[in-house]
Amino acid sequence: MLWVRRAGGHGLARGRVGRRALSLEVRTIAKHGVPPSECYEDAARMGVLKRDGMQIAALAQLDRLHDTLRGYTRAPAVEARARAPVPIFGGWLSSALGLAGDASSRLAPRPTEPPPVRGLYLHGGVGCGKTFVMDLFFACSTVADAEKRRVHFHAFMLDVHKAMHARRADADPLGEVAAEIGRSTKLLCFDEFQVTDIADALVMARLFSALFDAGTVVVATSNRPPRDLYLNGLQRDLFVPFIGELERCCAVHDLDSPTDYRLLQDSTLQAMRTYIFPLGPEADALVRKLWRRLAKGDETVDMVMQLRGRELHVPRASPHAAVARFDFDELCARPLGAEDFLALAAAFHTLFVSGVPRMTSADVNRARRFITLIDALYERRVKLVVTAAAPPDELYTAGPNSSDEAFAFDRAASRLNEMQSRDYLTAATRQASLTHGVEREAALLFEQRRGLQKAQVQKLWDRYDVDGDGVIGAPELLLLMEDLRERASGHRNVLPEELKSMMARLDRDGSGTIEEREFFDYFEGRSMGKVARRWLGREQDTT
């Protein structure tokens, strides 16, 4: 028999990366400047949520931090320590990561006095509401929007590595990046704080020491206590001192609620057929039907996404919608990581993944990539259609020495369950309409608002009439579209069908090229979207 996972609404929706993407519940009940526990109690009295003793205890800790941050002024940052090229590890790996200096060097002595404001580290099982209470605190905080940031830990560390790569010619790339973050960020909230990668482990000690020295307040959620971070990682003994640093600067609170709010059922909701098991002809037939509906037909095209000097192959993408299809091994048996999966999440509002097998500790690399994939899609609210050999909770069987993977897979299974819910799918659809629009080419350039100013259109024309012959041909239009796509989604892939559609919109006389009059008439009357306007606006401010 063919079974389809059915999941209803959950008590407390997860927050997403960024301030604007906090969960609907948080945005509904949060009041700026009001202690988060008061907002929580008001919502409970109105029946928006059900009181949970463990969440209330965590909110008491967050209330104290909320009150302390009111009018908080940081002490001058310890710039010298942030910038000095003092590595935490020696050898070739430190050099490769920009942790330059004498191999025998270690962290400079810590000040004996604690930082003026302590952060908070919340840990507990999947679905216990730790992200919800952190997001409520974040939304209520009096810290100015420009000085606070809420981010998924995967995405944050990816940004750090990218910034270090961009500064690789500097004497101390990590010190420069840490100092910049410390100067600009008073409150930093992390969701899913975890360490699974040695590159992250090597960077974190210096990075967070610099942030704590700068007076940045860190609030983090995690599935495990600090002492269990990077538990079976390579060279963990070198990471252990950072755990003491974290516990010194952040209070640690166990939010071990017995309820998994992601799995609460609402019998009034219709079933969502997005997780299909077991594998077989019936599952394949249902996926083909869903693909035809979401991809606007059976047609697929082969795509190559450009990512920081390398390529990511997408073998089956729809030419008519932001939808792509993969076999499990195409994503999880290849050497892909968070950067690749985040790029897919930015480019597509729906991914199909077929043939997810049962896994054991012998499949640890595939399991880790699958966990990272789910994290990336979940954080970006991408819809996921899966065919699998078993329900999410039965996909992974841990071995005696694979506690890290078992713990992380529990979170992935919980998220897979939530990703089938009406709340999640509704939020994902709303996000897709903002990010991708009704059609991909509309999402790339157009938004129904005011047109560009003439000076902005002139700047575009001057830049993309590359050969100065007075017309813009297909190669020049492609360059314009690739540049905007990179700013909107982090990659430069533009499908031939998108280029053809855009050329038809601008080339009114069908000559095969875009004349200056056609270009100005179109862009002065129609908007190129927020990405282009902000990009052009910033350039004008600096010229």
ABEGO torsion letter per residue (X at the ends): XBBBBBBBBBABBBBBBEAAABBAAAAAABBBGBBAAAAAAAAAAAGABBBBAAAAAAAAAAAAAAAAABGBBBBBBBAAAAABBBBABBEAAAAAAGBBEBAABBBBBBBABBBABBBBBBBEBBGAGAAAAAAAAAAABABBAAABBBBBAAAAAAAAAAAAAAAAABABAAAAAAAAAAAABABBBBBGBBBABAAAAAAAAAAAAAAAAAGBBBBBBBABBAAABGAABBGAAAAAAAAAAAAAABBBBBBBBABBAAABBBAABBBBBABBOBBEAAAAAAAAAAAAAAAGEABBBBBBBBBGGBBBBBABBBAABBBBBBBAAAAAABBBBAAAAAAAAAABABBBBBGBBBBBAAAAAAAAAAAAAAAAAAAAGBBBBBBBABBAAAABBBBAAAAAAAAAAAAAAAAAAAAABAAAAAAAAAAAAAAAEABAAAAAABBBBBBBBAAAAAAAAAAABAAGAGBBBAAAAAAAAAAAAAAAAGBABBBAAAAAAAAAAABAAGAGBBBAAAAAAAAAABBAEAAAAAAAAAAAAAX
